[in-house]
Amino acid sequence: MNDLEALILAYRAHTLDLAALLDAVSARGAQPAIDHLAELAGLQRLSEEGELEPAVAGALTRCLQAAQDRVGAGVPGAHDATVVKPAPRTPSHAADAATVVQPAARHGAPDDDATVVKPASRRDTGTGTATGADSDSSRNQASWRRVAEAQSGAYASVGMLLKGRFLLERELGRGGMGVVYLARDERKVEARDRDPYVAVKVLNDEFRRHPDSLIALQREARRAQQLAHDNIVRVYDFDKDGTIVFMTMEYIDGTDLRTLIRERAYSGMSIDDAWPLIKGMARALERAHANGIVHSDFKPANVMVTREGVPKVFDFGIARAGKYGGEAVGEQTVFDAGTLGAMTPAYASLEMIEGKAPRAADDVYALGCVTFELLTGRHPFDKLSAQVALGEGRKAPVVPALTKRQNKALSDSLAFRGGERLQSADALLEGLRRRRLGERLAPYFVGAVAVAVLAAGGWALHDHLRHRHLEDVVARFSISDPRHYANEDDAARALDGLSDEQRRRIVLDQGERIQTFLLARLNEYWNPAAGRLNYAAAQHVFQVRNRFELFSTALDARRKEIDDQREAVLDDLNTQLADALENDRLSEGKPGNATDIIARMRALDPHSAWLTRPQLEQTFDTSIGRQIGQDQFNDANAWISLGLQLFPDSARLKQRRSQLTAAVTAVAAGLPVPTPGAMSVPDARNALVNLASRPAPGDDWKDAVARAMAALQNDTAPETKQAVDALADGIVVAIGRVSDPAKVQQSLDLVNVGLQYDPQSAELIEQHDRLQGLLQQQQIDRQIAGEEVASAIDSVRRAAAANNATGAQESLDRIKALQPSNPFLSGAGPQLVSAAYLNEARALCRQGKLSDAANLALQGAKALGDPAELSNAAERYDLAAAVMNARAQRVTDVDYQGLQARYDAAQATDPAGMTQLDRDLGASRGLPPGGLRDWLAQVKARVREPLNGTRTGALGVSEGGSRRAGEQA
């Protein structure tokens, strides 16, 4: 364990951070079995003795285990190593969009919208001897079969390095197929890529054991790599590391559409708000269909929405490839993706459920379901499969916010029979598109206009002129045309003058010509070799391209090239700026001057981090001080003016401006230039001792210490040493009183000030190590807390989906304890928990347990701050229980009137809830037939007169009163 001990010592000495430590441990590779076990035991000992934080020890343990797992049988004892496998979770109800791989022998009704890998009959593939490429394919298949047949697989975890390349940093989500991690691509890090992160989907062990699915997924991943589109998540690779099978994809910083619907569209979006999402999803599917690929598992959980609101469809890698115009024999293999049959019943078309060949219309059905959910907040058939919904005679409800034409298009997309369904996503998009006034009025005038035009013999001329105009719009994109567009805005105006359909058709049919034009415009604005660096104009070209939704891999590549070149130019300009400042080339009259360089940097990036660095502010301050000291007042004034442009709030530069004013005034009066802050040695010692008694984290205190030390820097008298020691002691005492974790960094800054002037102070060194350790522990605690909160939020959603109100409430309370200000607590969280209470109480009601339903709703109301929906539910279930109780005995008129008053009040307050209550009571086998009103009539029929005129009923309820379930009379 010698080299591991050395690495841990370096980490504890702060020469290595946690990421570097994990990288170094992983780079060692596998160790002999006996050494590996000794290292694991040593880590456990260090953790138990408090020498190493438990979180760090855990990360190192996972890293060591991952290194051993990567070599498999090549490491002695690897097969005998104990693998701690998390206990499988088997909830009674699958989460809404979880992916489930079901064994072939298992039958039964699938969950609402869990993806089911449905076995299907294999097509005969014939026999023969494979040669050439076929033999390579056979070897590849054999490789995947070995992975599938492995008895037990390794388990990916945070901190693991896959294939020596992908460092798993945190979990993003999990489902039935596996777990998705945020991973850092170490090759990109080595290449200094600005964005080294990818998403890695690690398939679970159950899916791994389907060898045919692995072969199919590899092939589908290759096909998906060709689906370059702004609304499709890019797939990079499908690979394995030992028995760990994973897919690498583009990382999207955003949320999935399922979460967005639950948290922001639970009651539906307007068509205007939902339109960008619907349009983006439809464009993604159209792109796939054009390449012969049918998604087959399209659903909200397979759509990511970026922070900018752009939808991106993913998991095309596990979709089935549609083959149009007959079977494609050339790519026929032992296993076709179509036989995998991956689908989600709630979003699968009837043809998919029946096992028919995949077609684009299957995805149209799923897109229709998702669109309906966006607009209403619920599934059109309440998550029933198409087969069940058809059997029940269901029809998609009308969406009130849509026009008759839009509702028809949406309804046509949801047709159960494929022949009656819209055949393309574009057809649904066109049907949902808002029509302009002219388009809406056109049917009313078309007859009259047609007659008039035909009568005048002008229709043919009009059609001819329209075609001539379209040809002219297209021709002007050619640079060789004398009338070519002057710039991209000129071209955009021409396209804007067309109808939506004309414009879309030109962009699709003439995309290459438009691409050539835009590339030429980009070259006019951006060509570093030719000195053209108009980055803002180049970005405007890309905005025009995006506006007209032109698909172009060449433009995508050019955008990346321009961004990379800009970074290189900024890096070079920063070097030039440092040289200009060092050699006092500031004014515009000097070649390579700082003023011109800064202007060029701002043009490339107005918010450039290069121009806001504290080091740059320090450079200005130092240079200005030197120029004032040398009576170079004009140069100093130029430096101050430029410096304040970059740092308008800089206190030190404003102080330099006052110093310059005082110096100019003194010289004009024939007086010596005053030295700012100059102190005598005795004064400096006294100032230092005074400052030591009141250390403060602000710049003023640090500047005062710096001024005092400047006067003492060459003084070796014992009194000066005592003053410096007093400063160190004062800092140690001050930070010893700090208990607020938020002030640890400030305390560390003070310690660093002390070490700057007294680097040998043992007390300061000890405090530095202590505070550094606290900061690292805080970092680990924050990471753990963040992971716990993410897990708790996921638990709330899962529990709410399963109508487990108690579990959802416990997870919500956990979030409150970890992060009281988390926005989930004031938004979707309470709504999900409230829905869980309502659904669970409703289930109890349908079982005839009315008092239990009332108690549960009341419990939820108290836990969530008495929301109206739960208070109303508690009252109506308690009322039902009271009426049910009254049916079993003879009651007085007072009792009856009290119940009737409560019924009337509930009917007025919550009519929808009371209607639902009657339906649930009628559906319950454990309750008498009829609804609450019928029960009340039965109670009335059994009313008896009160004895001795009393006004209290036999139920113990005074006139007009009410009592909730669980309260004593």
C-alpha positions, 0 to 999 in steps of 0.5 A: 500500500506504499504508493497509495499511502503516499497519494493519501499523504499528498492529499492530506497535505493539500498538494492533491485535490480529491479529483486528482487523487482519484485520477492517480489511484485509477491510473495505477490499474489493477493490483495483485489480489493480496495487495488489493485486499490490504489496501481496502483494509488500510482504507477502512482503518484510516476511516475508523481512526479519523485519519481520512474522511469517510466520504473520501475513503468510500470514493477511494474504495470504489475507485480501487474496486473499479480498477480491479473489475476492469481486468476481470479474469486477468487479476488473480482472485478477481472472480472470488472478490466479494461484490456488494450489490445494492438490493433490487427495488421491486415497487408494486407499481412502476414509475411512469416512464421507467424502462422495464426489461421483462423476461420472456416467460412472464405475462400479465398486464404491464404498468401504465407507461413502463417500457416493456421489452417484448419478445417477438418471433425471430425471422429466419435468417438462413444458414451459411458460412460467414466470410470477410465482413461477416466474420468480423460481425460474427466475432462482434456478436460472439463478444457481446454473447460472452458479456451476456453469458457472464454469471455476474457483472460489475456494478458502475458507481460514482468515482469509477473510470470506464474504459480508462476514459469516462469518470462517473461524477454523479448520477443523473437518473435511473430507470428499468434499463439502467442508470444515467451518469454525468461523466467527464471525458478524460480525453477531452480534458487532455485536449483542453476541450471547453466542455468535457462532459458527456452522459453515460447510460449504464445498462443494468444486469437484467438487460445485459443478459439479453445478448440479442438486445446488446447486438441490436443496440450497438447497431442502432447506436451507430444508426443514431449517430447519423441523426444529427439534428438540433432536436435530437440528443447526439449518440457518441458510442455504445461500448463495454468495459468488462461486463459493464455495458454503456452508451455515451451521449450528449449531456443536456443541462435541463430536465426531462419532459415528464418532470416538466409536465408534472411540475409546470404543466400539471393542468396543461399548457396553452398551445402557444407555450407548448408549440416550441416543444411540440414543433421540436419533437415533431422535427426530431421524429421527421428527421429520424423517419427520413432516415428510415428510423422509427423511435418506437418508444417515444414518451415524455421521459425520452425527451430532454428540455434544455434550460433555453426550452429546446426539446431534444429527443433521445434513446433512438439507440434503442428504437427499432429501425423501420424498413420501407419498401420491403425487407432490407436483406443486406443488413439482415442479421441473427437479431433485428432491432424490431424483434426486441420490441421495446415499447411503452404500453401507454404510448404504443400504437395498436400495431406495435402491441400486435407485433406488426412491423414498425412504421412512422405512424407508430411514432405519430400516435405517441407524439399525439399522446405527448402533445395531449399531455402537454396541453391538458396535463393528462394522458388522453386515455388515462395511461391505458394501452391502445388495445385496452382503450379500444376495447373500452370504446374510449375516444380522446377528449376534446381540448377546449383551448384548441380550434375545431381544426386543431382538435381534429388533427390531434384526434386523427393522430390518436386514431387506434387503427393505423389506416385512420391515423395521420401518417407523419409528424409533419401532418400533425404539426401542420394541423396544430399550427395556428393559421393566419387571418388570411388563411382562415378567411380564404375559404370564404372568398375562394369561390368568388375569387376563383370565378372572377379570376377564371372569368378574366383568364388571369389564374394561369398568369397568377400561378405563373408569376408565383412560380417565377417569384419562387424561382427568383427567391431561390436563384438569388442565393447563388453568389454567381447571380448578379442580383444575389442577396447583399447579406443574410438579412436581405435573404431573410426578408425574401423568405419572410415574404413567402407563406410558411409552406413555401418557405419550408419547402424551399429550405428543405429542397434548396438547403444546400444552396442556402448553406453555401450562401450562409457559409460565404457570409460567415467567411465575410465576417470571420476569417482570422487569417485574413484579419476578419474577426466580426464574431457578433455578425457571424453569430447573427448568421447562425441566428438567421439559420436557426430561424428558418430551421435549416439542417446543416452539419457543415454549418454546425461544424463551422460554428464549432470551428469559429468558437474554437478559433475565437478562444484561440484568438482571445488567448493570444490577445491576452498574451499581447495584453500582458506584454503591452501592460508590462512595457507601458504600451497603453495609449492608442498612438503606440503599436500593439497598445493595450487600449486597442487590444482590450477593445478587440477582446471586448468585441469578441466577448463583451463579458470576457473573464480575461478582462475581469481578473483580480490580477489585471486590476493589481497590474493597473494599480502597481503601474499607476503607483510607479508612474505617479512616483516617477511624475509621469502624470499623463501616463498615470491618468491614461492608465486610471481611465482605462482601468476604471473602464474595466473595473468601475467599482475598484476602490484601489483605482479610485484611491490612485485617482485621488493620489494623482490629483494630489500629486498634480496639485502639489507639483503645480504649487512647487511642493514635494509630491506626497507619499500616500500612506507613508509611515515611520517605523514606530508608527507602523509597529503601533498600527500593526499591533492595533490591527492585530487586535481586530482582524477583519476579512475586508480589503480595508484591513488587508490594505492597512496591514500591507501599508504597515508591513511596507514600512517595516519590510527592511526592519530587523529590530526585535520590536518589529518581530514582536509586532509581526508575532502579535499579528499572527497571534491576533489572527489565531485568536480571532478565527478560534472564535469562529463557529459559523461554517459560512465564515470558514473561507473568510477565516482561511483568507485571514490565515493566509494574510498572516502566513504572508508576513509570518510564514514560519508561524506554527499556530498559523500553519496548524489553523491553515490545515484545520480550516482547509480540512473543514472546507474539504469536508463542507465540499463533501457534505454539500455534494452528499446533501445535494445527492440526498436531496436529488434522491429524496425528490425522486423518492417523492415522485416515485411514492406519489406515483404509487399513491404512497402518501406516507412515503411521499410525505417522509421524503418531503420532510427529508428535503425540508431538513436538508435544504429548506429553501429548495424550490421543490418545497414550494412548487411541485413537492406539496402538489405531488404529496397532496395528490398522493393523499387524495388518491390513497384516500380515494382508494380507501373510499372505494374499499368502503373504508370511509372513516380511514379515508377521512382520517388520511385526508385530515392527516395530509391537510395537517401535514401540508398546511391545510390545503383546500383540496385535502380539507374538502376531501376530509369533510366529504369522506367524514360526511359519508361515514356519518351518513353511513352510520345514520343509516344503521339506526333511527335518528332524530330530525335534528340529526338529519337536518345536521347531515343535510346541512353538511351535505348542502355546504359540501355540495356548494363548496366542492361540487366536483369532489362530491360528484367524484365521491358519488362515483366512488361510492357507487363503484365500491362493492363494500357499500350499499348501492346508490350515492350520498343523496340516496343514503340521506333520503333513506336516513330521512325515512327513518327519522324519529321524533326527539324525546322531551323536546331535546335539540341534540340528536342521537348521533351526538351532533348538535343542529348545524354542527359537524365533526370530522372522523377521529374526533370524539363526541 
